[in-house]
Amino acid sequence: MDTGTARRPTGLPGLDEVLHGGLIPERAYLVRGGPGTGKTTLGIHFLLAGVALGEKALLITLESAEAQLRVDAASQGLDLSEVAILDLSPTREFFAQNQSYDIFSLADVERDPTTRRIIQTIEELKPQRVFVDAVTTLRYMASDAFQFRKQALSFVRYLVEQGATVLLSSEATDPVPDDDLRFMSDGIIDLVISPSHGVLRRSLCVAKLRGSDFEGGPHAMRLTGRGMEVYPRLVPGSHECEFVHEMIPSGIAEIDEMLCGGIERGTITILSGPSGVGKTTLGIQFMKEAAARGERSVVYAFEEQLHTLLHRCDDIGVPVRGMVEEGSLAIVEVEPLRFSPGEFALLVRRDVEENNARIVMIDGIAGYQLTLAGDDLVVQLHALGRYLKNMGVTVIFINEVRSITGDFRATETEISYLCDNLVFMRYLEVKGELRKAIGVLKKRMGDFTKTLREYEITCDGVRVGPPLTGLRGVLTGTPEWVHDEGGPP
């Protein structure tokens, strides 16, 4: 359900996408999390988004001093100069003089100077956005849990009735939970830091949003020198466009013959084989042909540095360097342990939706798996691949198998069901010499030849030989020649 009311942007485009446009105005929302999860940073983004729209914004701080808040925000490039701050944090005089710090009953305004300060500030400023950091501090100023709940609810209702959209931060603990705040809030955003496989991952999850649906979590997020960034979980069904199902050739006549013309636009192809067999080189051949048609391609290199890839392609006469310089090919080095799946998915989306990439190659799946830090590989690849297919992008996954020779396995991670086309490459031992063979195992959208061919990578590029009709046992890695069908070339 959606109220249809204009939303209030949070200042974080990724979070607004999760919230289907932002927050519903004149309601109260709770952002929860432990120390250092980014609650204050999120609140500041929320206030600054209002300032950018010409709205008046107020930060009520119950813990950190105003001066410290402004310094900390500036260190992240967030300017609070246009944000009003009501500092209700205890001062050093409070400790020295042992003053009481009772807070409110709103019906007792004359008796409570803290309440008077809040009401006076609200009535003078008339803010459209209020961030209270941290509302759980009020719990320690109330006489009991019932009194806190009554005071907090009264406080929130007062702010909302004055026309404000309110964000409250909460730092709950096991001895002191915040269930009462969760019940009274119109929406809940949980911030989490969790260790996984030696990597600390930050995530955000919307647990509640009255009056609207939202994208379930968790969604990756990061605190940077520019504040917070949110990377929504990829939901393939939310993205699609119309495209022509045309053939994408490799430009190598024998390979295109094996594929009966090439691979189709908007399909997933897995190029599988052991290390050094030529998977990346073959994938780039499709991109070379795309560049000649004026299309842009992207390689996400998880396992090879840019200068190494450029040097190797120079040696075999594949003009990758020129393609990069003219802008028809981008090679993006990806450090797997730096990225979460959500961050990487957003990187891909920007290349597709903003830079019009038509072929995307993930080189390779083993490196991509490191970004998952324990998440399910098949689930993440399925979401990424389905999104790219919906957008009419031709996808190439480079998959490395561990075995050099021996019994044949197309993949070792049970991902072959994801692909529309599966091309395998493997080493052969023929009379004491190491050779290479290529074959097509699967092609959903058309026919393909069932014969294997020998191929090699030379200084002039990829060279493919005639079908290996005289060999038997090629998939074992130690084939034998059948003499009545021809001997070795």
N, C-alpha and C positions, 0 to 999 in steps of 0.2 A: 504494500500500500504506500502511496505517496501523496502527501497533502497538496502538491502542486504549488506550494508557496515558494517564492524565490529563496534560494539557499544562501547561507553566509559562508563564503569560502574560508578555509582554515589557514590559508597561506602556504599549504603544502599540496601541490597538484596531485601527488600520488594518493594522499589521504582523501582529497576531494573525490577522486575516482572511486575509492573504496566506499565512500559515503554517498555515492551517486549524486554528486554535485556540491556537497558541503553539509553544514548544519542547518536544521530548521530554526528560524529566528525565534527569539523570545522564549527560549527553553534553557534548561540547565543540563550540562553534560559533565561527566566525571572522567578524568584521566588518571589512571591508576598505575602504580609501579614502584619498585624498590628504589633505593638510592642510586643515582647515576643513570637511570633509565631514560631521562630526557623529558620529564614531565614539564619542568619550567621552560625548557626550550620550545616545546610544542605550544605552551600557553603564550609565549612571546610571539611566535609566528602567527597565532590566532589574532592577537591584538594588532600586530603590524599589518595584517591583511585588511583589518578594518580601517586603519589609518590611511592605507593606500586608496580606499574607497571614499575617503572624506568623513568617516565615522569617528566619533570620540571614543577613546579606549582608556580603560582604567585597570591598573594592576593593584590589587590589595595583597600586600605581603605580610604574612604572620610569622615568618621565620627569618628570611634573609633581609639585611638592611638594604635600603634603596640604593645607596652608593655602590654596594657590592653587586647588586643586580645589574646596574647600568654598566659597570666594568666588565662583568662576565658576559653580558650580551654583546658588548663592543668587541670582545675577543673573538666572537663568532661572526662578526660583520653585521650584527643586528643593532640598529640605531633606535634607542628608546626615547630620543629627544622629544618626540611628539606624543608619547604615552604618559599619561598622568599616573603617578605612583602614590598610593596611600600606605605609608610605612607604619604598620602596627606591630612590628617585631620588638621584642624586649630590648631595652637599651642597657648599657652598663650601669646606669643609675638605678635601674630596676633591681639589679642584684645587690648593689651597695646599700640601698635604702629599704630592701625587703618589702617593696610595695605589692599590694594585691593586684591581680590582673583579671578580675572578673569580667566576663563578657556575657552577654546580653540577656536581658529580656527586652524585646522591642517595645513592650508595653511600659517599660520603666526607663524611658529615655532620659528623663531629668536626672536620675540617679547614676546613670552609667555614661561616663565621658567617652568611652570607646565607641559605644553605639552612636552617640551624638556626632562623633567625627565621621563615621561611615555615612550616616544619613545626610549630614551637611555636605559631604563631598559628592554624594550621588545627586542631591538636589541642585547643587551648583553646576556640576559638569554635565549631568544628564547623559551618561555614556550609553552607547549602543552595544558595547562589548565590555565585559568585566571578566577578569581572570583572578581567582582567589587562590593564593599559593601559601601554605597548604591548608585546606579546610580542616584536615584532621587535627591540626594544632588546637582547634577550638575544643576538642574533646577533653584536653587536659585542663581546660579552664572552666568546665562545667562540673556541677556537684555530683552528677551521676549520669548513667547512659540515657535515661529517659529525658532528663533535662537537656542533654546535648542534642538528642534527636529533635526535640521540640524547638530548641533555639536555632539549630541548623536549618530545619525546614522553614521556619519563619524568616530567617535571613535570606534563603534562596528565593522564597516567594516574593519577598519585598523587592529584590533586585529584578526579578522577571516582570513584576507588575509595573516597575518603573521603565519598562521598554528595553531591557538589556538582554542580550544573549550571553549566557554565563558559562564559564568553564571553571571547574573546580579540580584541584589536584589533590590526590589522596595517596598516602604512603601507609598502607595497612600492614599489620604484623599478625602473627598467629595469636598472641595474647590479646591484641586489640584489633579485631577485624573492622571492616567498614561496610558491613552488610546494610546497615541503615542508610548510608549515603547511596549505595547502589540502588536500593528500592526507590528512593525519592528522585533519582536522576532520570532524565529523559533519554540519555544515551551514555554508554560506557565504552571507553577506549583503554585497553590494557597494553602496557609497554613491558616487554620482557627481555632479559639478557639470559641466554642459556649457553653453556659450554657444550660443544659437540665435536668429537674427534680432534680435540686439541685446539679448536677454534671457537672464539666467542661470537655468537650470532645474536644480533638485536632484531626483535620482531615486534609487530603491532597487530592487535586483534580488536575488532569492534565486536563487543559482546551484546550490545543492545542499542537500538535506535528507534524510539517510538515514532510512529507515523510514517515510517519509510523502511524499505528494504535496503540491503547493503551487501557488499562482497565479503563473504566469510573469510576468516584468516586461517593461519597467520600470514602476514605480509612483511617482507623484509624491510628493515629501515637502518639508517646509519646516521651518526652524529659526525658532522664534518666541520671544517673551518668556516662554513657558510650556514651553520645551524643544522637542522634535521632534514633528511631526505627519506621519502617513503617510496618503496618499490612494490606496487600492487602485484599480488599473485596473478599469474596469467590465466585468464579464463577464455579458452579458444572461441566458445560460442558467442562471445561479445564482439568479435572482430571478424569481418568478412567483406569481400568486395567481388565484383564481377570481373571475370577475365576469360580470355580465349584459351581453350585447351589445345595448344599447338605443340609441335614436336621441337625439342631442343637437341640439336645434333652436337657431337663432339668434334666434328671436323676431321676425324680419323676414319677413313672409309670403311675399314674392316670392323672397327668398333661399332659404327653406326649400322653396318650390315648385321652384326650380331644382335643389336637392339631393334632391328627393323625400323631404323630411322633415327633413333636416339631416345631420350627420356622425355616425358611429357611435362609441360608446364603445370605447376601446382601439384607435383608429386614428390615423394620422398625416395631418395636412392641411397642405399648403403653400399659403399665400396669397402670390401672386407679383405683382409689379408695380413700376413706377418710384417714385421718391421722391414722397411727398405724395399718393399716389393713394387712401389710406384703408385700407391693409392692417391696421394696428394697430387702428384703430377697428372694423373688421369682426370681428377676432379677439376684441375685448372684448365684442362683442355676445353671443357664445356664453357668455362668462363671466357676463354680466349675467343670462342665463336660468338658468345653473347656480346663481347666488346665490339666485334665487327658489325653487329646489328644495332649498336648504339645503346646497349643495355648496361646497367651497372651491377656488379657483383661484389660480395663481401666474403672474405675468409676470416674466420675467428680461429687464430692459431693458439691452441692450448699447449702444444708440445714442441713448437719450433720457433726460433727467433726470426724476426723479419729479415735481418741481413743474411742469415743462413739460407732462408727460402729464396731470397732474391739471387744470391750467388749460385745456388744449385740450378735455378731456372735459367740463368745466364749460360751456364755450362752446357745445357741441352737445347739451347736455341728457342726457349719459350719466352716471349717478350713480356714477362710479368712486370719488369721495371718500367717499361714504357706505358703499360696499362695503368700502373699506379700513378705515374706522373700525369697522365691525361685524365685521370679521375674515373675511368671505367671499372677499376678494381680497387678495393680497399682491403688491406691486410691489417687486422687488428690483433695485436699481441694481447693475450689474456693470461694474467697470473691467476690460476685457479683458486688459490687460497684467499685471494683478496675479495673475490666476488661471491655473493650468495646467488642462488638460482633466480630470485626476483630481480636483483640488480642486473644480471646478465640478460634476462628476458627483456628488461626495459631497454638495454643497449641495443638488442636486436630490433625491438619495435621502432626505435628511433631511426635506425638505418632503413627499415622497410617503409615506415609511414612518412618520414620527413625527407629521406634521401633516395627513395624509390629504388631500393635494391631489389633485383629480380631473381638473383641466384644467391643463396646463402650456403656456405659450407662450414660445418663444424669439424675442425681438425684438431683433435679427434675426441672420440667418446670417452676414452680413459681419462683424459685431462679434464673434460667437462664433469666427469663423475666426482672429481675432487672438490668442485664448487658446492656439491650437495651436502657435504659434511654429515653424511648419514641419511639424508633424505632418499626416497625411492627413485632410482635412476629411471625406470620405465615410466613412472608417473610423470616425472619432469620432462623427459624426452617426448612423451605423448602430447603433453600440453604445448610444448614449444613447436613440435612438428605439425600438430593440428592447426595451430594459429597460423603458421607460415603457409600451409596448404590453403586455408581459408582466404588468405590474402593473395593467392595466385603466385606465390613464390616457389621456385624450384629449389628443393632442399637436398643437400648432399651431406651425409654423415660418414665420416671416416672412422672405420672400426678396425682396431688391431687385434689379431688373434695371436696367442702366445706360441703356438706350435709352428715350427719352420716347415717340417714335412710330417708325414704320418697320416693317421686317419683324419678324414676331412671334417671340419666344423666350420660352418659359415660365420657364426658369431659365438661368443662365449658368455654373453650377458642376456640371452633370451629376448632380444629386441627385434628379431627379424620380422615379427608380425607387424611392426610399425611401418615397415617400408612398402612401397609399391614396386620398387625395382631393387634387386640384389645382384650386384656384380662381384664375383670373387676372384681373387688373384692369389697364386701360390707358387712356391718354389718346386722345381723338379730336379731330381738327380738322374741324369742321363749319361751313362758310360763315364761316370766319375766327374761329370761337369754339371755345375749348378745353372739351371735355366729357369724361366718363368712361364707360367701359363695363365690365361684369363678365360673366364666363362661367365655366362648369365644363368643364375639359378631361379630367378623369379621376375615376372613382368606382368603386373595386374591388368594394365590397360591395353595390352596388345600382345602380339606374338613375338618370339625371339628364337634365334637359332640355338640348337642344343649342343653343338660341337664346341670343343675347346680349341683355342689357338695359342701358339707360342708368341710371346712378345718380348721386346727388350727396349730399354731406354738408352738411346745413343746421343751423341753430340748434336744430332739433327732432330731430336725429339723422340716421340714414341713410335716404334716400328712394330707392326703386327704381321705375323706370318700366316701361312695357310692353315686350314683346320688340321688338327692333330689326329687324323683318322687312322694313322698307323700305330697309334699308341693305345695300350690298354693299362688300366690301373693308375691313371693320372692322379686321381683323388687320393691315392695312398701315398703319393710323393715319390714313389720309386717305380715308375712305369716301365713296361717292357714293349719292345717293338714287335708287332705282328707281321711276319715277313711276307705273307701273301697279300698284305695291303700296303706294302711299301716300307722301305727301311728309313733310317734316319737321313735327313737332308745333308 
